[in-house]
């Protein structure tokens, strides 16, 4: 416990001190943020109910420029640290970037695995209930090469990292991704093609398609994932995920009502799950899970999301099992020390 508190205290003091030295300069820390979320959850399944308060996220975020060409980004999830040895395991991302030209940049370090889809693209602190496809081990060491168009509306990324299915250091399993992030008048797509090596020379191939949409007060997103490998019978349809959310904003976007539904299905033979060469994935063979629900978000400070109060209710419907019901109410607090 003392080690845990020491890590948090050192991190906060060091970053705050450096921020004070650089806040008036062009280079240094451009963003220094602290964010926390806590919920009161209640679950019910098969006439059993359990509930309680929990701290979901405790993050510190740093972003900035070293000079006109070099930049960095860092997010540490402090609530995941159990000891000094696990400090780096709780680092979501930590990378150094190089602006090679106006349009081309390169990054190296601990990266977010470049998979499409909006639910996956959201910061975990902003996800209340999720599909199984969201559970990818999405922070891996590697490198990105990015190209951004002159108007800044489209970014294309080539990525090479450790595989999300690497369970051991130096396992020699890798991920290869091609990613596109776009921005149109009413739509903002985030799409990718990914090859995740789950066994030496064998890949889980993913097509991830997602987009946000906004028409006046109405917003939301739609995602579709198709997963296939050498062990699948069909290229499309054996292993898929659908996600949809729609919401309405009121009172100058201080109140947001939303409905959400997800569906994960993997129709492959259950026997594959115990095979020595089975892909140990987040949507395992035999999966058939639906989740649906809705909630409301309230932002007390007009024009800012620094404080958010949320509540939601969701149902998890797993084929062959009793339904799981979840209700939650929570508070998210963001403190922006520096926001240039």
N, C-alpha and C positions, 0 to 999 in steps of 0.2 A: 504493500500500500504506500509506504514512504517513497519507494522508487517511482511509483505511478504519479504521485503528487509532485515529485521533483521534476519529472519529465515535463508535466504540464506547466509548472511554474517557470522552468527554464525556457521553454518554447515561447510562452507568452511574453516574458520579460525581454528576451533577446529580440524578438520580432518587433515589439513595441518600441524598444530603444532604437533599433535601426530605422524604424518608420519615422521617428521623430527627427532623425538626422537627414532623411531623404525626402520628407514630405513636400518641401519647397523646391526640389530639384526636378529637372526633366527626367533624370534617370534614377533608378532605385526601386522603391516600392510604389506601384501605381494603385494597388488594391490590397488592403489588409482587412480581413473580415473574420468575425467570430460568429458562429451560429450554433444554436442548440434547439432540440425538439424533445418534448416530453409528452406522453400520452397516458390516459387512463383507458385501459382495454377491458372488454368483457367478452368471453367466449362461451358458447354453448354447443354441446354435441352429445347426442344420446342421453338426454336428461341430466347431463353433468354440466355444471357452470363453474368457471374460474375467472377471476378478475384481479386487477391491481394496477398500480402506477408503474411506469417504466420510463427510463431515459433512453430515447431511441438514437439520437445523434448528438455529437459534440465535436464540432469541426473548427479548424482554423485554416484560412485560405490566404495565400500570398501570390500576387502576380506583379510582374514589373519588367523593366528594361534595364540592361546593363550598359548598353549604348544604342546607337541607331540600328545596329544589326542583330545584337544578341538580346534575347528575352528569356523569361523563365515563368513557370507556374508550379504551384505546390498546394496540395490539400492534405492535411493530416486529420484522421478520424481519432480524436483523443479517447473516445469511449471504448475503443477496441484494444487499447494498450494494456497488457497485463504485466509486462516487465520491460526493462531496457532492451532485452534481446528481441522483443517482439515489436519494438517501436517502428521499424521499417515495414513490417508486415501490415501495419495499420496506416501506411501511407497510401492514399488513393492514387495520386499522381505526383510526380516530381520530375520535371524534364527541363532541359535547356534547348532553346530554339535559336536558329540562325536564319535571318532574312537574307537569302542569297540575292534576290532581286525584289522588285516591287511585288511580283506575283508568286515567286517561288520561295518556299521556306522548308527548313529541315529541323526536326526535333529528335532528341535522344534522351532516354531515361525510362522512368516508369510511366507508361502511357495507359490511356483508356482504350481497350480493345475497340477498334473502329467497326462496330456493327450498327446497321441501320435500325429504324424503328424509333418512335417517339417515347414510348414508355421506357425503353432502355436508355434513351438519350437524356432523360430527366435526371437531375441529381437525386440520389436516394432519399434525401430529406423531404423531397416533394412528392414521394410516392406513398400512398396510403395502403392500397392492396394491389397485388400485381399478379401477372401470369407467371407460370413456371419458367418461361423463356427468359424472364428477367433475372433469374438466379445464376446466370453465367459468371464465372470467375473473371471479372472484366478489367482488372488492373494488372498489367503484365509489363515486364521490361522489354524494351525493343526500340524501334525507330520508325518515324513517319517522314514521308516526302509529300509536301502539299503544294497545290497550285490553286491560286485564287484569281478570279477574273478581275478585270480593271474596275468594274462597278461594285465589286465586293459581294455580289449576290450568289456566287457559286464557288464552292471549294471542293476540290477533288484530292483525295488522299490515297497514297499507296503505303501500306503498313506491313512491317515484318517484326513480329514479337514472339516471345514464348507462347506456346499453346495454352488456352484456358484449361486444358485437361492435363497439364504438367503437374504431377503430384510430388515430384522430387526435383531437387536442384540438379541441373545439368542432365535432364532427362532426354534432351535432343529432340523434343517435340515442339513444333512451331506453328504459328498462325500467319496466314497470308491474306490480306484484306484489300479490297478496292472500295472506296467510300465516297459518296457524293452528298453534299449538303447544299440545298438550294433555297432561294427566296423569291417568291412571286407575290403578286398583289394580295391574294387571299390564301395562298398555300405556301408551306415551307417544308418540302420533302427532305427526308433523311434516309438514304438507301445505301445498300452495300451488297457485295458478293464476298463471302468469306470461306476460307479453307482452314478448318481447325484439325490439326493432327491429333488423333486420339490413341493411335498405336503406330509404331514406326512404319511409315509409308502408307498409312491408311488415314483418310480424312473424312470428317463430317463437313459437308458442303452446305452452306446456308445462303439463301437469298432472303434478304431482309428489306422490306418495303414499308415505309411509313411516311405520313405527312400530317402536319397540323393544318387546321383551317380556321378562318375567322371571318365572319360576316356580321358587321355591326356588333351587337352585344352577344352574339352566338359564337362559341368557339369549341374546339375539341381536337381529337386526333384519331387516325385510323392506322393500324399496323397489320401486316401480314408477314409471316415467316414460313419458309419451306426448307426443311432439313432433309438431306439425303446422304447416303454413303454407299460403299460397295455392298453392304449387307441389305440394303433396301431393294424391294422388288420393283418399285416405280420411282421415277425421278421426281414426280410431283404428286402430293396428296397422301403419302403414307405417314408423314411426320410434319404436322403443321400447327401454327398458332394464329388465331385471330384476336385482335384487341380493338375495342372501340370506346371512345368517350365523347360525350357532348355536354356542353355547359352553357349557362346563360349568366351574364353579368348585370348587376343592378347597382344603383346608387353610385354612379361614376366609378364602376369596377371595384367597389369596396366589398360587395357581396357576390360570391360566385357559387351557383348551384350546379351540380354535375351528376351525371349518370354514367356508369362504366360497366363494361362486360368483357370477359376474356374467355377464350376456349383453347385448351391445349389437348392435342390428340396425337398419339403415336401408335399406329396399328400394327407394328411389327410384332413377331412372335416373342412371347415372354421369355422363351428359352435363351434368346440372345443376351439377356441381361446377366446371365451367369456364365457365358462363354468366356474363355481366356482372352479372346480378341474383341470382346464386346466394347462398344463405345460407351463409356460411363458418362452419360450426358444428363443434363438437367431435366429433360423430358424423356423419361426412360420408356422402353418398350412396354406396351400395355396401358399407357396413360390415357385417361379420358376424363378431363377435369374442366368444369365450367365454374366461373366466378362472376358474380354480378352484384351491384349495389349502387349506392349514391351517397352524396353528402353535401356539405356546405362549407365554404371558407369565408371568413370575415377578416378584413384588414382595417383595424381601427384608425390608422393614420392615413389620411387622404393622399393618394398619389404615391404611396410607398408600400413595400411589402416587408418592412423591417419587423413588424409584429403581425402574426397570423394566428387566428383561432379557427380550428377546424373540428368538424364532427362528421362521422360517416357510419353507414351500416352496410355490411357485405355478407354474402352467402357463398360458401365454397361447396360445390356439388361434385363430389368424386364418384364416378360410376362404381356401384357395388358397395358403397359405404354410406353411413349416415351423414347428413348435411352438417356442415360446421357454420355456425352463425357468429359474426363478429360485430361488435359495436365499439366505437372509440370516440373520445373527445380529447383534443390536445392543443398545445401552444407551441408555436415556433417563434424564436426571437433571434434576429440578426443584428449584430452591432458592426457598423462600418467605421473602423478607425480611420482608414484612408480610402477614398473612392474618387480617383482622378478621372 
